[in-house]
Amino acid sequence: MASRDLETPPEVVKLLEIAWGYWASQVLRQTAEMGLADNFASGPRDADELAGELGLHGPTFRRFLRTLTGMGILTEVGPRRYALTSMGEALKTGAPGFARSTIIGLIGKLVSPAWENLDYSLKTGEPGFEKHYGKGLFEHIMETPGLPSLFSEIMVGIHGTEPPAVAQAYDFSGIGSLVDVGGASGNMLGHILSRHQGVTGVLYDLPHVVADAPALLGKFGVADRVAVQGGSFFEGVPEGYDAYLMSHIIHDWDEQECATILGIAIAR
């Protein structure tokens, strides 16, 4: 048997890399959900001391920290003593980019039941999320304390540099007023208005979704130029404004619902 017959085919290597990626993502999920990075606020930590504070099994936790070191999230600065890297700093609660919230939302316990029911979706065409929870994603978010705020942070994290790029690429200076339909926390509108000083805005989304918007708009320095309105774009949108913006809205709904949303928006 030739030696090349014993080599692992590159296609198999690639498939295993994808499979092993699940292991890494689960370590990352656990790190985010337990808020581990927040425990390094005062600087490097001793592994055994931190394990005691968190009520964790010392030897297992040390192996966990070594894994995070290999992933570039921690660095070992002494025997059993660890510190956050710049990537680890990004996992702190509320850090720019909201990586922690986004990771929890993308691969955390909220959505894992949907993936576990992927076979159901393939057979029926229905969302696995709804099979598990008995309701749609947005309804579940609305009815679960804390989730609306988490979801707003997830949206900021997912869209990253897109809002400032949109604000830079398009000339909004020719309009006096802009309605961001389904604008969530106001991240997109905040970037646009901070770049175009002569424009006023209306942030329009469900009441529980826009609840945290004033704080974010305040950070942009545009809160005094934005009217925050709660409502459903299935029922109507604010009337009488110069322009209307929808960003990452249509893909969430089926064809009939998309037709309803667009019909209401166009009628304005």
MOCOR-V858632 format. One record per residue. RES is the residue in three letters. SS is DSSP state (H for helix, E for strand, C for the rest). PSI is psi in radians with two decimals (999 if undefined). D_LAST is the distance of its C-alpha to the last C-alpha in Angstrom with 1 decimal. Layout:
BEGIN
res=RES ss=SS psi=PSI d_last=D_LAST
res=RES ss=SS psi=PSI d_last=D_LAST
END
This chain:
BEGIN
res=MET ss=C psi=2.19 d_last=73.6
res=ALA ss=C psi=2.64 d_last=72.1
res=SER ss=H psi=-0.57 d_last=70.4
res=ARG ss=H psi=-0.39 d_last=67.2
res=ASP ss=H psi=-0.34 d_last=67.1
res=LEU ss=H psi=-0.14 d_last=66.9
res=GLU ss=C psi=2.51 d_last=63.9
res=THR ss=C psi=2.18 d_last=60.5
res=PRO ss=C psi=2.49 d_last=58.2
res=PRO ss=H psi=-0.52 d_last=55.3
res=GLU ss=H psi=-0.65 d_last=52.9
res=VAL ss=H psi=-0.71 d_last=54.4
res=VAL ss=H psi=-0.78 d_last=54.2
res=LYS ss=H psi=-0.73 d_last=50.4
res=LEU ss=H psi=-0.70 d_last=49.9
res=LEU ss=H psi=-0.58 d_last=51.9
res=GLU ss=H psi=-0.72 d_last=50.0
res=ILE ss=H psi=-0.75 d_last=46.8
res=ALA ss=H psi=-0.78 d_last=48.6
res=TRP ss=H psi=-0.38 d_last=50.1
res=GLY ss=H psi=-0.48 d_last=46.8
res=TYR ss=H psi=-0.68 d_last=46.1
res=TRP ss=H psi=-0.83 d_last=49.1
res=ALA ss=H psi=-0.71 d_last=47.8
res=SER ss=H psi=-0.56 d_last=44.3
res=GLN ss=H psi=-0.60 d_last=45.9
res=VAL ss=H psi=-0.74 d_last=48.0
res=LEU ss=H psi=-0.73 d_last=44.9
res=ARG ss=H psi=-0.83 d_last=43.0
res=GLN ss=H psi=-0.71 d_last=46.0
res=THR ss=H psi=-0.77 d_last=46.2
res=ALA ss=H psi=-0.81 d_last=42.6
res=GLU ss=H psi=-0.59 d_last=42.7
res=MET ss=C psi=-0.07 d_last=45.9
res=GLY ss=C psi=0.66 d_last=44.7
res=LEU ss=H psi=-0.70 d_last=47.9
res=ALA ss=H psi=-0.55 d_last=46.9
res=ASP ss=H psi=-0.38 d_last=46.5
res=ASN ss=H psi=-0.07 d_last=50.2
res=PHE ss=H psi=0.36 d_last=51.1
res=ALA ss=C psi=-0.56 d_last=49.6
res=SER ss=C psi=0.02 d_last=53.1
res=GLY ss=C psi=-2.83 d_last=54.2
res=PRO ss=C psi=2.61 d_last=56.3
res=ARG ss=E psi=2.57 d_last=57.3
res=ASP ss=E psi=2.31 d_last=60.4
res=ALA ss=H psi=-0.79 d_last=59.5
res=ASP ss=H psi=-0.63 d_last=61.9
res=GLU ss=H psi=-0.74 d_last=61.0
res=LEU ss=H psi=-0.68 d_last=57.3
res=ALA ss=H psi=-0.72 d_last=58.0
res=GLY ss=H psi=-0.73 d_last=59.9
res=GLU ss=H psi=-0.63 d_last=57.1
res=LEU ss=H psi=-0.08 d_last=54.7
res=GLY ss=C psi=0.68 d_last=57.2
res=LEU ss=C psi=2.79 d_last=57.3
res=HIS ss=C psi=2.01 d_last=60.2
res=GLY ss=H psi=-1.00 d_last=61.6
res=PRO ss=H psi=-0.71 d_last=62.8
res=THR ss=H psi=-0.72 d_last=59.6
res=PHE ss=H psi=-0.64 d_last=57.4
res=ARG ss=H psi=-0.70 d_last=59.4
res=ARG ss=H psi=-0.64 d_last=58.8
res=PHE ss=H psi=-0.77 d_last=55.1
res=LEU ss=H psi=-0.64 d_last=55.2
res=ARG ss=H psi=-0.63 d_last=57.1
res=THR ss=H psi=-0.76 d_last=54.4
res=LEU ss=H psi=-0.53 d_last=51.8
res=THR ss=H psi=-0.76 d_last=54.1
res=GLY ss=H psi=-0.49 d_last=54.2
res=MET ss=C psi=-0.11 d_last=50.4
res=GLY ss=C psi=0.21 d_last=50.3
res=ILE ss=C psi=-0.57 d_last=48.8
res=LEU ss=E psi=2.85 d_last=52.2
res=THR ss=E psi=2.46 d_last=55.3
res=GLU ss=E psi=2.06 d_last=58.8
res=VAL ss=E psi=-0.02 d_last=60.4
res=GLY ss=E psi=3.07 d_last=63.6
res=PRO ss=C psi=2.03 d_last=65.3
res=ARG ss=C psi=0.51 d_last=62.7
res=ARG ss=E psi=2.26 d_last=60.6
res=TYR ss=E psi=2.70 d_last=57.0
res=ALA ss=E psi=2.76 d_last=54.3
res=LEU ss=E psi=2.46 d_last=50.7
res=THR ss=C psi=-3.14 d_last=49.8
res=SER ss=H psi=-0.58 d_last=46.7
res=MET ss=H psi=-0.67 d_last=45.0
res=GLY ss=H psi=-0.66 d_last=46.3
res=GLU ss=H psi=-0.60 d_last=45.0
res=ALA ss=C psi=-0.23 d_last=41.5
res=LEU ss=C psi=-0.03 d_last=41.9
res=LYS ss=C psi=2.61 d_last=42.3
res=THR ss=C psi=2.21 d_last=39.8
res=GLY ss=C psi=0.06 d_last=37.0
res=ALA ss=C psi=2.65 d_last=38.3
res=PRO ss=C psi=2.32 d_last=35.9
res=GLY ss=C psi=-0.24 d_last=33.9
res=PHE ss=C psi=0.83 d_last=34.4
res=ALA ss=H psi=-0.71 d_last=36.6
res=ARG ss=H psi=-0.88 d_last=38.2
res=SER ss=H psi=-0.70 d_last=35.1
res=THR ss=H psi=-0.72 d_last=33.8
res=ILE ss=H psi=-0.78 d_last=37.1
res=ILE ss=H psi=-0.72 d_last=37.2
res=GLY ss=H psi=-0.63 d_last=33.8
res=LEU ss=H psi=-0.69 d_last=34.6
res=ILE ss=H psi=0.18 d_last=38.1
res=GLY ss=C psi=-2.96 d_last=39.0
res=LYS ss=H psi=-0.38 d_last=39.8
res=LEU ss=H psi=-0.79 d_last=36.2
res=VAL ss=H psi=-0.19 d_last=35.6
res=SER ss=H psi=-0.62 d_last=39.2
res=PRO ss=H psi=-0.52 d_last=39.2
res=ALA ss=H psi=-0.73 d_last=36.4
res=TRP ss=H psi=-0.60 d_last=38.7
res=GLU ss=H psi=-0.36 d_last=41.6
res=ASN ss=C psi=0.43 d_last=39.8
res=LEU ss=H psi=-0.63 d_last=38.8
res=ASP ss=H psi=-0.64 d_last=41.3
res=TYR ss=H psi=-0.75 d_last=39.5
res=SER ss=H psi=-0.72 d_last=36.1
res=LEU ss=H psi=-0.57 d_last=37.9
res=LYS ss=H psi=-0.61 d_last=39.5
res=THR ss=H psi=-0.35 d_last=36.6
res=GLY ss=C psi=0.05 d_last=33.3
res=GLU ss=C psi=2.62 d_last=32.4
res=PRO ss=C psi=2.31 d_last=32.0
res=GLY ss=H psi=-0.50 d_last=35.3
res=PHE ss=H psi=-0.79 d_last=33.6
res=GLU ss=H psi=-0.56 d_last=32.7
res=LYS ss=H psi=-0.71 d_last=36.3
res=HIS ss=H psi=-0.82 d_last=37.8
res=TYR ss=H psi=-0.28 d_last=35.6
res=GLY ss=C psi=0.26 d_last=34.5
res=LYS ss=C psi=2.87 d_last=30.9
res=GLY ss=C psi=2.93 d_last=28.1
res=LEU ss=H psi=-0.87 d_last=28.0
res=PHE ss=H psi=-0.60 d_last=25.1
res=GLU ss=H psi=-0.72 d_last=26.6
res=HIS ss=H psi=-0.73 d_last=29.9
res=ILE ss=H psi=-0.78 d_last=28.7
res=MET ss=H psi=-0.60 d_last=27.1
res=GLU ss=H psi=-0.04 d_last=30.4
res=THR ss=C psi=2.02 d_last=32.8
res=PRO ss=C psi=2.35 d_last=33.8
res=GLY ss=C psi=-0.44 d_last=33.5
res=LEU ss=H psi=-0.64 d_last=31.4
res=PRO ss=H psi=-0.76 d_last=28.0
res=SER ss=H psi=-0.73 d_last=29.6
res=LEU ss=H psi=-0.75 d_last=31.4
res=PHE ss=H psi=-0.68 d_last=28.3
res=SER ss=H psi=-0.72 d_last=26.5
res=GLU ss=H psi=-0.66 d_last=29.7
res=ILE ss=H psi=-0.73 d_last=29.8
res=MET ss=H psi=-0.67 d_last=26.3
res=VAL ss=H psi=-0.75 d_last=27.6
res=GLY ss=H psi=-0.75 d_last=30.8
res=ILE ss=H psi=-0.76 d_last=29.4
res=HIS ss=H psi=-0.24 d_last=27.0
res=GLY ss=C psi=-2.07 d_last=29.7
res=THR ss=C psi=0.04 d_last=29.5
res=GLU ss=H psi=-0.87 d_last=26.1
res=PRO ss=H psi=-0.82 d_last=23.9
res=PRO ss=H psi=-0.54 d_last=26.3
res=ALA ss=H psi=-0.70 d_last=26.5
res=VAL ss=H psi=-0.77 d_last=22.7
res=ALA ss=H psi=-0.57 d_last=22.8
res=GLN ss=H psi=-0.64 d_last=25.8
res=ALA ss=H psi=-0.54 d_last=24.7
res=TYR ss=C psi=2.48 d_last=21.3
res=ASP ss=C psi=1.80 d_last=21.1
res=PHE ss=C psi=0.03 d_last=18.5
res=SER ss=C psi=-0.30 d_last=20.4
res=GLY ss=C psi=-0.01 d_last=18.5
res=ILE ss=C psi=2.71 d_last=15.4
res=GLY ss=C psi=-0.55 d_last=15.8
res=SER ss=E psi=2.46 d_last=13.5
res=LEU ss=E psi=2.25 d_last=12.4
res=VAL ss=E psi=2.13 d_last=11.0
res=ASP ss=E psi=1.79 d_last=13.2
res=VAL ss=E psi=2.11 d_last=11.9
res=GLY ss=C psi=0.63 d_last=15.2
res=GLY ss=C psi=0.03 d_last=17.1
res=ALA ss=C psi=-2.10 d_last=20.3
res=SER ss=C psi=-0.13 d_last=22.8
res=GLY ss=C psi=0.28 d_last=21.0
res=ASN ss=H psi=-0.84 d_last=23.2
res=MET ss=H psi=-0.83 d_last=20.8
res=LEU ss=H psi=-0.67 d_last=19.1
res=GLY ss=H psi=-0.74 d_last=22.6
res=HIS ss=H psi=-0.73 d_last=23.9
res=ILE ss=H psi=-0.85 d_last=21.1
res=LEU ss=H psi=-0.55 d_last=21.5
res=SER ss=H psi=-0.40 d_last=25.2
res=ARG ss=H psi=-0.46 d_last=25.4
res=HIS ss=C psi=1.63 d_last=23.0
res=GLN ss=C psi=-0.41 d_last=24.3
res=GLY ss=C psi=0.06 d_last=22.1
res=VAL ss=C psi=2.42 d_last=18.8
res=THR ss=E psi=2.80 d_last=17.6
res=GLY ss=E psi=2.81 d_last=15.7
res=VAL ss=E psi=2.16 d_last=14.2
res=LEU ss=E psi=2.08 d_last=15.7
res=TYR ss=E psi=2.08 d_last=14.1
res=ASP ss=E psi=3.10 d_last=16.3
res=LEU ss=C psi=2.55 d_last=18.8
res=PRO ss=C psi=-0.75 d_last=21.1
res=HIS ss=C psi=-0.38 d_last=24.2
res=VAL ss=C psi=-0.67 d_last=22.6
res=VAL ss=H psi=0.08 d_last=21.7
res=ALA ss=H psi=-0.63 d_last=25.0
res=ASP ss=H psi=0.00 d_last=26.7
res=ALA ss=H psi=-0.73 d_last=24.0
res=PRO ss=H psi=-0.66 d_last=25.4
res=ALA ss=H psi=-0.77 d_last=28.7
res=LEU ss=H psi=-0.72 d_last=27.4
res=LEU ss=H psi=-0.57 d_last=25.1
res=GLY ss=H psi=-0.65 d_last=28.3
res=LYS ss=H psi=-0.55 d_last=30.2
res=PHE ss=H psi=-0.27 d_last=27.9
res=GLY ss=C psi=0.44 d_last=28.4
res=VAL ss=C psi=0.14 d_last=24.7
res=ALA ss=H psi=-0.56 d_last=24.5
res=ASP ss=H psi=-0.13 d_last=24.5
res=ARG ss=H psi=0.19 d_last=21.3
res=VAL ss=E psi=2.28 d_last=19.3
res=ALA ss=E psi=2.11 d_last=17.9
res=VAL ss=E psi=2.11 d_last=18.4
res=GLN ss=E psi=2.34 d_last=16.4
res=GLY ss=E psi=2.39 d_last=17.4
res=GLY ss=C psi=3.02 d_last=15.5
res=SER ss=C psi=2.28 d_last=14.7
res=PHE ss=C psi=-0.04 d_last=11.8
res=PHE ss=C psi=-0.29 d_last=13.3
res=GLU ss=C psi=-0.41 d_last=12.5
res=GLY ss=C psi=3.01 d_last=9.1
res=VAL ss=C psi=2.78 d_last=7.9
res=PRO ss=C psi=2.41 d_last=8.3
res=GLU ss=C psi=2.73 d_last=6.2
res=GLY ss=C psi=0.31 d_last=7.5
res=TYR ss=C psi=2.88 d_last=8.5
res=ASP ss=C psi=-0.70 d_last=9.6
res=ALA ss=E psi=2.71 d_last=9.2
res=TYR ss=E psi=2.39 d_last=8.6
res=LEU ss=E psi=2.36 d_last=11.9
res=MET ss=E psi=2.25 d_last=13.3
res=SER ss=C psi=2.14 d_last=17.1
res=HIS ss=C psi=0.87 d_last=19.5
res=ILE ss=C psi=-0.93 d_last=17.2
res=ILE ss=H psi=-0.61 d_last=17.3
res=HIS ss=H psi=-0.26 d_last=21.1
res=ASP ss=H psi=-0.15 d_last=21.6
res=TRP ss=C psi=2.81 d_last=20.6
res=ASP ss=C psi=3.09 d_last=21.9
res=GLU ss=H psi=-0.73 d_last=20.3
res=GLN ss=H psi=-0.73 d_last=19.0
res=GLU ss=H psi=-0.67 d_last=17.4
res=CYS ss=H psi=-0.72 d_last=15.9
res=ALA ss=H psi=-0.66 d_last=14.5
res=THR ss=H psi=-0.83 d_last=13.0
res=ILE ss=H psi=-0.86 d_last=11.4
res=LEU ss=H psi=-0.63 d_last=10.1
res=GLY ss=H psi=-0.74 d_last=8.9
res=ILE ss=H psi=-0.74 d_last=6.8
res=ALA ss=H psi=-0.75 d_last=5.5
res=ILE ss=H psi=-0.59 d_last=5.3
res=ALA ss=H psi=-0.35 d_last=3.8
res=ARG ss=C psi=999 d_last=0.0
END
